[in-house]
Amino acid sequence: MARTAPLSPRDHDRDNAGMTYVYPVVSRRAGGVSVGINLNPNNACNWACVYCQVPNLARGTAPDIDLAQLDAELRAMLADILHGDFMLTRVPEGVRRLNDIALSGNGEPTSARAFPQVIELIGRVMEDFDLLGKIKLVLITNGSLADRPRVQDGLRKMAALNGEVWFKFDSATAAGMRAVNQTRITPAKHFERLAVAAGLCPTWLQTCVFALDGAPPGDAEQAAYLDAVKHVTQQGIPVRGVLLYGLARPSMQPQAGRLSALPAEWLETFAEKIRVAGLPVRVTP
């Protein structure tokens, strides 16, 4: 059953609208309402980031998507937001604006075989609600499948819809990626996929920083990350900048007890180092 309680930036419950694929959130990074698209209602992902807020996370891919149901849910949600009392009853004053439609959810959205068809569907709905060019279409992704032709097809379609990719880039070392993202993808391979994504659709790096066992990322981790930023600029990879953010909601993973938020001052100091290395930064503590 759909909830009617006010939304909060600290509550990104995927079930708060009583729908399978669509859920609204107040996004602290977007500064308004984001309509989430969850293509992984089975809580399956090919990574297992230690800060992930998804309960019962499992390794795997997205299930088959019921496109007709997704279409109906997205239309119903947008109708309530744009023409109903949703903003007045569910959204705090000051952030009552529709900012984007975001493919995020409970796993890696590009693992859905119908990913390009989903983008086409969203585009049709945006056109019907006169939203083209007025709001963003955001893909929040770990980037691990950006070399797949069907994913690239979807990214091209996104670019035509005022699309933007938030490409997960938490660490630039193999050890860091294993520890934080629990993947054995090498940083070099991740760079290759980043270059592909950024060449097809406007792309930001999204980087989550936190303390592990009370300690922030060490000097070697920071140095590797800054070297990666320099590499991005030197290679001419068209990355728009870095979305640097901290922990706002508790992890639901076994490592949760080892994680804690870093002070806003730490994030700002690191952000300035990234700017000096060559990329703009937006900070969300």
Contacts in CASP RR format, 6 or more apart in sequence:
PFRMAT RR
TARGET T0000
AUTHOR 0000-0000-0000
METHOD contacts of the structure
MODEL  1
MARTAPLSPRDHDRDNAGMTYVYPVVSRRAGGVSVGINLNPNNACNWACV
YCQVPNLARGTAPDIDLAQLDAELRAMLADILHGDFMLTRVPEGVRRLND
IALSGNGEPTSARAFPQVIELIGRVMEDFDLLGKIKLVLITNGSLADRPR
VQDGLRKMAALNGEVWFKFDSATAAGMRAVNQTRITPAKHFERLAVAAGL
CPTWLQTCVFALDGAPPGDAEQAAYLDAVKHVTQQGIPVRGVLLYGLARP
SMQPQAGRLSALPAEWLETFAEKIRVAGLPVRVTP
1 18 0 8 1.000
2 16 0 8 1.000
2 17 0 8 1.000
2 18 0 8 1.000
2 19 0 8 1.000
3 13 0 8 1.000
3 15 0 8 1.000
3 16 0 8 1.000
3 17 0 8 1.000
3 18 0 8 1.000
4 89 0 8 1.000
4 90 0 8 1.000
5 90 0 8 1.000
6 89 0 8 1.000
6 90 0 8 1.000
6 91 0 8 1.000
6 92 0 8 1.000
7 16 0 8 1.000
7 24 0 8 1.000
7 25 0 8 1.000
7 26 0 8 1.000
7 33 0 8 1.000
7 90 0 8 1.000
7 91 0 8 1.000
7 92 0 8 1.000
8 26 0 8 1.000
8 92 0 8 1.000
9 25 0 8 1.000
9 26 0 8 1.000
9 27 0 8 1.000
9 28 0 8 1.000
9 248 0 8 1.000
10 248 0 8 1.000
10 249 0 8 1.000
11 25 0 8 1.000
11 249 0 8 1.000
12 23 0 8 1.000
12 25 0 8 1.000
12 53 0 8 1.000
12 249 0 8 1.000
13 23 0 8 1.000
14 23 0 8 1.000
14 38 0 8 1.000
14 41 0 8 1.000
14 105 0 8 1.000
14 106 0 8 1.000
15 23 0 8 1.000
16 23 0 8 1.000
16 24 0 8 1.000
17 23 0 8 1.000
17 24 0 8 1.000
17 73 0 8 1.000
17 77 0 8 1.000
19 73 0 8 1.000
19 76 0 8 1.000
19 77 0 8 1.000
20 38 0 8 1.000
20 41 0 8 1.000
20 66 0 8 1.000
20 69 0 8 1.000
20 70 0 8 1.000
20 73 0 8 1.000
21 37 0 8 1.000
21 38 0 8 1.000
21 39 0 8 1.000
21 41 0 8 1.000
21 65 0 8 1.000
21 66 0 8 1.000
21 69 0 8 1.000
21 70 0 8 1.000
21 73 0 8 1.000
21 74 0 8 1.000
22 35 0 8 1.000
22 36 0 8 1.000
22 37 0 8 1.000
22 38 0 8 1.000
22 70 0 8 1.000
22 73 0 8 1.000
22 74 0 8 1.000
22 76 0 8 1.000
22 77 0 8 1.000
23 35 0 8 1.000
23 36 0 8 1.000
23 38 0 8 1.000
23 105 0 8 1.000
24 33 0 8 1.000
24 34 0 8 1.000
24 35 0 8 1.000
24 36 0 8 1.000
24 77 0 8 1.000
24 81 0 8 1.000
24 86 0 8 1.000
24 90 0 8 1.000
25 33 0 8 1.000
25 34 0 8 1.000
25 36 0 8 1.000
26 32 0 8 1.000
26 33 0 8 1.000
26 34 0 8 1.000
26 91 0 8 1.000
26 92 0 8 1.000
26 95 0 8 1.000
27 33 0 8 1.000
27 34 0 8 1.000
27 99 0 8 1.000
27 100 0 8 1.000
27 102 0 8 1.000
28 248 0 8 1.000
28 284 0 8 1.000
29 243 0 8 1.000
29 245 0 8 1.000
29 282 0 8 1.000
29 284 0 8 1.000
30 99 0 8 1.000
30 100 0 8 1.000
30 102 0 8 1.000
30 138 0 8 1.000
31 95 0 8 1.000
31 97 0 8 1.000
31 99 0 8 1.000
32 91 0 8 1.000
32 95 0 8 1.000
32 96 0 8 1.000
32 97 0 8 1.000
32 98 0 8 1.000
32 99 0 8 1.000
33 81 0 8 1.000
33 87 0 8 1.000
33 91 0 8 1.000
33 95 0 8 1.000
33 96 0 8 1.000
33 97 0 8 1.000
33 98 0 8 1.000
33 99 0 8 1.000
34 99 0 8 1.000
34 100 0 8 1.000
34 101 0 8 1.000
34 102 0 8 1.000
34 138 0 8 1.000
35 74 0 8 1.000
35 77 0 8 1.000
35 78 0 8 1.000
35 81 0 8 1.000
35 98 0 8 1.000
35 100 0 8 1.000
35 101 0 8 1.000
35 102 0 8 1.000
36 101 0 8 1.000
36 102 0 8 1.000
36 103 0 8 1.000
36 104 0 8 1.000
36 105 0 8 1.000
37 70 0 8 1.000
37 74 0 8 1.000
37 101 0 8 1.000
37 102 0 8 1.000
37 103 0 8 1.000
37 104 0 8 1.000
37 105 0 8 1.000
37 109 0 8 1.000
37 118 0 8 1.000
37 122 0 8 1.000
38 104 0 8 1.000
38 105 0 8 1.000
38 106 0 8 1.000
39 62 0 8 1.000
39 65 0 8 1.000
39 103 0 8 1.000
39 105 0 8 1.000
39 107 0 8 1.000
39 109 0 8 1.000
39 111 0 8 1.000
39 112 0 8 1.000
39 115 0 8 1.000
39 118 0 8 1.000
40 62 0 8 1.000
40 63 0 8 1.000
40 105 0 8 1.000
40 106 0 8 1.000
40 107 0 8 1.000
40 108 0 8 1.000
40 109 0 8 1.000
40 111 0 8 1.000
40 112 0 8 1.000
41 63 0 8 1.000
41 106 0 8 1.000
42 58 0 8 1.000
42 62 0 8 1.000
42 63 0 8 1.000
42 106 0 8 1.000
43 54 0 8 1.000
43 55 0 8 1.000
43 56 0 8 1.000
43 57 0 8 1.000
43 58 0 8 1.000
43 106 0 8 1.000
43 107 0 8 1.000
44 57 0 8 1.000
44 58 0 8 1.000
44 59 0 8 1.000
44 60 0 8 1.000
44 61 0 8 1.000
44 62 0 8 1.000
44 63 0 8 1.000
44 106 0 8 1.000
44 107 0 8 1.000
44 111 0 8 1.000
45 52 0 8 1.000
45 54 0 8 1.000
45 57 0 8 1.000
45 58 0 8 1.000
45 59 0 8 1.000
45 60 0 8 1.000
45 106 0 8 1.000
45 107 0 8 1.000
45 108 0 8 1.000
45 111 0 8 1.000
45 142 0 8 1.000
46 59 0 8 1.000
46 60 0 8 1.000
46 61 0 8 1.000
46 108 0 8 1.000
46 111 0 8 1.000
46 142 0 8 1.000
46 144 0 8 1.000
46 145 0 8 1.000
46 183 0 8 1.000
47 108 0 8 1.000
47 142 0 8 1.000
47 144 0 8 1.000
47 168 0 8 1.000
47 181 0 8 1.000
47 182 0 8 1.000
47 183 0 8 1.000
48 57 0 8 1.000
48 59 0 8 1.000
48 181 0 8 1.000
48 182 0 8 1.000
48 253 0 8 1.000
49 142 0 8 1.000
49 168 0 8 1.000
49 170 0 8 1.000
49 180 0 8 1.000
49 181 0 8 1.000
49 182 0 8 1.000
49 208 0 8 1.000
49 253 0 8 1.000
50 179 0 8 1.000
50 180 0 8 1.000
50 181 0 8 1.000
50 182 0 8 1.000
50 251 0 8 1.000
50 253 0 8 1.000
50 255 0 8 1.000
50 256 0 8 1.000
50 258 0 8 1.000
50 259 0 8 1.000
51 180 0 8 1.000
51 208 0 8 1.000
51 210 0 8 1.000
51 247 0 8 1.000
51 251 0 8 1.000
51 253 0 8 1.000
51 259 0 8 1.000
52 251 0 8 1.000
52 252 0 8 1.000
52 253 0 8 1.000
53 249 0 8 1.000
53 250 0 8 1.000
53 251 0 8 1.000
53 252 0 8 1.000
54 105 0 8 1.000
54 106 0 8 1.000
54 107 0 8 1.000
54 252 0 8 1.000
55 252 0 8 1.000
56 252 0 8 1.000
57 106 0 8 1.000
57 107 0 8 1.000
57 252 0 8 1.000
57 253 0 8 1.000
60 111 0 8 1.000
61 108 0 8 1.000
61 111 0 8 1.000
61 112 0 8 1.000
62 107 0 8 1.000
62 108 0 8 1.000
62 109 0 8 1.000
62 111 0 8 1.000
62 112 0 8 1.000
62 113 0 8 1.000
64 113 0 8 1.000
64 114 0 8 1.000
65 112 0 8 1.000
65 113 0 8 1.000
65 114 0 8 1.000
65 117 0 8 1.000
65 118 0 8 1.000
67 114 0 8 1.000
67 117 0 8 1.000
67 118 0 8 1.000
67 121 0 8 1.000
70 118 0 8 1.000
70 121 0 8 1.000
71 121 0 8 1.000
71 124 0 8 1.000
71 125 0 8 1.000
74 101 0 8 1.000
74 121 0 8 1.000
74 122 0 8 1.000
74 125 0 8 1.000
75 125 0 8 1.000
75 128 0 8 1.000
75 129 0 8 1.000
78 125 0 8 1.000
78 129 0 8 1.000
78 131 0 8 1.000
79 129 0 8 1.000
80 86 0 8 1.000
81 87 0 8 1.000
81 98 0 8 1.000
82 98 0 8 1.000
82 129 0 8 1.000
87 96 0 8 1.000
88 96 0 8 1.000
98 131 0 8 1.000
98 135 0 8 1.000
99 135 0 8 1.000
99 136 0 8 1.000
100 135 0 8 1.000
100 136 0 8 1.000
100 137 0 8 1.000
100 138 0 8 1.000
101 122 0 8 1.000
101 126 0 8 1.000
101 135 0 8 1.000
101 136 0 8 1.000
101 137 0 8 1.000
101 138 0 8 1.000
102 137 0 8 1.000
102 138 0 8 1.000
102 139 0 8 1.000
102 140 0 8 1.000
103 109 0 8 1.000
103 118 0 8 1.000
103 137 0 8 1.000
103 138 0 8 1.000
103 139 0 8 1.000
103 140 0 8 1.000
103 141 0 8 1.000
104 138 0 8 1.000
104 140 0 8 1.000
105 140 0 8 1.000
108 141 0 8 1.000
108 142 0 8 1.000
108 143 0 8 1.000
108 144 0 8 1.000
108 145 0 8 1.000
109 115 0 8 1.000
109 139 0 8 1.000
109 140 0 8 1.000
109 141 0 8 1.000
110 139 0 8 1.000
110 141 0 8 1.000
110 143 0 8 1.000
110 145 0 8 1.000
110 146 0 8 1.000
110 148 0 8 1.000
110 151 0 8 1.000
111 145 0 8 1.000
112 118 0 8 1.000
113 150 0 8 1.000
115 150 0 8 1.000
115 151 0 8 1.000
115 154 0 8 1.000
116 150 0 8 1.000
116 151 0 8 1.000
116 153 0 8 1.000
116 154 0 8 1.000
116 157 0 8 1.000
119 137 0 8 1.000
119 154 0 8 1.000
119 157 0 8 1.000
119 158 0 8 1.000
119 161 0 8 1.000
120 157 0 8 1.000
122 137 0 8 1.000
122 161 0 8 1.000
123 132 0 8 1.000
123 137 0 8 1.000
123 157 0 8 1.000
123 161 0 8 1.000
126 132 0 8 1.000
126 135 0 8 1.000
126 137 0 8 1.000
126 161 0 8 1.000
132 161 0 8 1.000
132 162 0 8 1.000
133 162 0 8 1.000
135 162 0 8 1.000
136 162 0 8 1.000
136 163 0 8 1.000
136 164 0 8 1.000
137 158 0 8 1.000
137 161 0 8 1.000
137 162 0 8 1.000
137 163 0 8 1.000
137 164 0 8 1.000
138 163 0 8 1.000
138 164 0 8 1.000
138 165 0 8 1.000
138 166 0 8 1.000
139 155 0 8 1.000
139 158 0 8 1.000
139 163 0 8 1.000
139 164 0 8 1.000
139 165 0 8 1.000
139 166 0 8 1.000
139 201 0 8 1.000
140 166 0 8 1.000
140 168 0 8 1.000
140 206 0 8 1.000
141 165 0 8 1.000
141 166 0 8 1.000
141 167 0 8 1.000
141 168 0 8 1.000
141 197 0 8 1.000
142 167 0 8 1.000
142 168 0 8 1.000
142 181 0 8 1.000
142 183 0 8 1.000
143 167 0 8 1.000
143 168 0 8 1.000
143 190 0 8 1.000
143 193 0 8 1.000
143 194 0 8 1.000
143 197 0 8 1.000
144 183 0 8 1.000
144 185 0 8 1.000
144 190 0 8 1.000
144 193 0 8 1.000
145 151 0 8 1.000
145 193 0 8 1.000
146 152 0 8 1.000
146 155 0 8 1.000
146 167 0 8 1.000
146 193 0 8 1.000
146 194 0 8 1.000
146 196 0 8 1.000
146 197 0 8 1.000
147 192 0 8 1.000
147 193 0 8 1.000
147 196 0 8 1.000
152 196 0 8 1.000
152 200 0 8 1.000
155 165 0 8 1.000
155 197 0 8 1.000
155 200 0 8 1.000
155 201 0 8 1.000
156 200 0 8 1.000
156 201 0 8 1.000
158 164 0 8 1.000
158 165 0 8 1.000
158 201 0 8 1.000
159 200 0 8 1.000
159 201 0 8 1.000
159 202 0 8 1.000
163 201 0 8 1.000
163 202 0 8 1.000
164 201 0 8 1.000
164 202 0 8 1.000
164 203 0 8 1.000
164 204 0 8 1.000
164 240 0 8 1.000
165 197 0 8 1.000
165 198 0 8 1.000
165 201 0 8 1.000
165 202 0 8 1.000
165 203 0 8 1.000
165 204 0 8 1.000
166 203 0 8 1.000
166 204 0 8 1.000
166 205 0 8 1.000
166 206 0 8 1.000
166 243 0 8 1.000
167 194 0 8 1.000
167 197 0 8 1.000
167 198 0 8 1.000
167 203 0 8 1.000
167 204 0 8 1.000
167 205 0 8 1.000
167 206 0 8 1.000
168 181 0 8 1.000
168 206 0 8 1.000
168 207 0 8 1.000
169 190 0 8 1.000
169 194 0 8 1.000
169 205 0 8 1.000
169 206 0 8 1.000
169 207 0 8 1.000
169 228 0 8 1.000
169 242 0 8 1.000
170 176 0 8 1.000
170 177 0 8 1.000
170 180 0 8 1.000
170 181 0 8 1.000
170 207 0 8 1.000
170 208 0 8 1.000
170 209 0 8 1.000
171 177 0 8 1.000
171 179 0 8 1.000
171 180 0 8 1.000
171 181 0 8 1.000
171 187 0 8 1.000
171 217 0 8 1.000
171 221 0 8 1.000
171 224 0 8 1.000
171 225 0 8 1.000
172 187 0 8 1.000
172 221 0 8 1.000
172 224 0 8 1.000
172 225 0 8 1.000
172 227 0 8 1.000
172 228 0 8 1.000
173 187 0 8 1.000
173 220 0 8 1.000
173 221 0 8 1.000
173 224 0 8 1.000
174 184 0 8 1.000
174 186 0 8 1.000
174 187 0 8 1.000
176 221 0 8 1.000
177 183 0 8 1.000
177 184 0 8 1.000
177 185 0 8 1.000
177 186 0 8 1.000
177 187 0 8 1.000
177 190 0 8 1.000
178 184 0 8 1.000
179 212 0 8 1.000
180 208 0 8 1.000
187 224 0 8 1.000
187 228 0 8 1.000
191 228 0 8 1.000
191 231 0 8 1.000
191 237 0 8 1.000
194 203 0 8 1.000
194 205 0 8 1.000
194 232 0 8 1.000
194 237 0 8 1.000
194 239 0 8 1.000
195 235 0 8 1.000
195 237 0 8 1.000
197 203 0 8 1.000
198 237 0 8 1.000
198 238 0 8 1.000
198 239 0 8 1.000
199 237 0 8 1.000
199 238 0 8 1.000
202 238 0 8 1.000
202 240 0 8 1.000
203 238 0 8 1.000
203 239 0 8 1.000
203 240 0 8 1.000
204 239 0 8 1.000
204 240 0 8 1.000
204 241 0 8 1.000
204 242 0 8 1.000
204 243 0 8 1.000
205 232 0 8 1.000
205 239 0 8 1.000
205 241 0 8 1.000
205 242 0 8 1.000
205 243 0 8 1.000
205 279 0 8 1.000
206 242 0 8 1.000
206 243 0 8 1.000
206 245 0 8 1.000
207 225 0 8 1.000
207 242 0 8 1.000
207 243 0 8 1.000
207 244 0 8 1.000
207 245 0 8 1.000
208 245 0 8 1.000
208 246 0 8 1.000
208 247 0 8 1.000
209 216 0 8 1.000
209 217 0 8 1.000
209 244 0 8 1.000
209 245 0 8 1.000
209 246 0 8 1.000
209 262 0 8 1.000
209 266 0 8 1.000
209 267 0 8 1.000
209 270 0 8 1.000
210 216 0 8 1.000
210 246 0 8 1.000
210 247 0 8 1.000
210 259 0 8 1.000
210 260 0 8 1.000
210 261 0 8 1.000
210 262 0 8 1.000
211 259 0 8 1.000
211 260 0 8 1.000
211 261 0 8 1.000
211 262 0 8 1.000
212 258 0 8 1.000
212 259 0 8 1.000
213 258 0 8 1.000
214 260 0 8 1.000
216 262 0 8 1.000
216 266 0 8 1.000
217 225 0 8 1.000
222 270 0 8 1.000
222 273 0 8 1.000
225 274 0 8 1.000
226 273 0 8 1.000
226 274 0 8 1.000
226 277 0 8 1.000
227 277 0 8 1.000
229 242 0 8 1.000
229 274 0 8 1.000
229 277 0 8 1.000
229 278 0 8 1.000
229 279 0 8 1.000
230 277 0 8 1.000
230 278 0 8 1.000
232 239 0 8 1.000
232 279 0 8 1.000
233 277 0 8 1.000
233 278 0 8 1.000
233 279 0 8 1.000
239 279 0 8 1.000
240 280 0 8 1.000
241 279 0 8 1.000
241 280 0 8 1.000
241 281 0 8 1.000
241 282 0 8 1.000
242 271 0 8 1.000
242 274 0 8 1.000
242 279 0 8 1.000
242 280 0 8 1.000
242 281 0 8 1.000
242 282 0 8 1.000
243 281 0 8 1.000
243 282 0 8 1.000
243 284 0 8 1.000
244 267 0 8 1.000
244 270 0 8 1.000
244 271 0 8 1.000
244 274 0 8 1.000
244 281 0 8 1.000
244 282 0 8 1.000
244 283 0 8 1.000
244 284 0 8 1.000
245 267 0 8 1.000
245 283 0 8 1.000
245 284 0 8 1.000
245 285 0 8 1.000
246 261 0 8 1.000
246 262 0 8 1.000
246 267 0 8 1.000
246 284 0 8 1.000
246 285 0 8 1.000
247 259 0 8 1.000
247 260 0 8 1.000
247 261 0 8 1.000
247 262 0 8 1.000
248 261 0 8 1.000
248 284 0 8 1.000
250 256 0 8 1.000
251 257 0 8 1.000
251 259 0 8 1.000
261 285 0 8 1.000
262 285 0 8 1.000
263 285 0 8 1.000
264 283 0 8 1.000
264 285 0 8 1.000
267 283 0 8 1.000
267 285 0 8 1.000
268 283 0 8 1.000
271 281 0 8 1.000
271 283 0 8 1.000
272 281 0 8 1.000
274 281 0 8 1.000
275 281 0 8 1.000
END
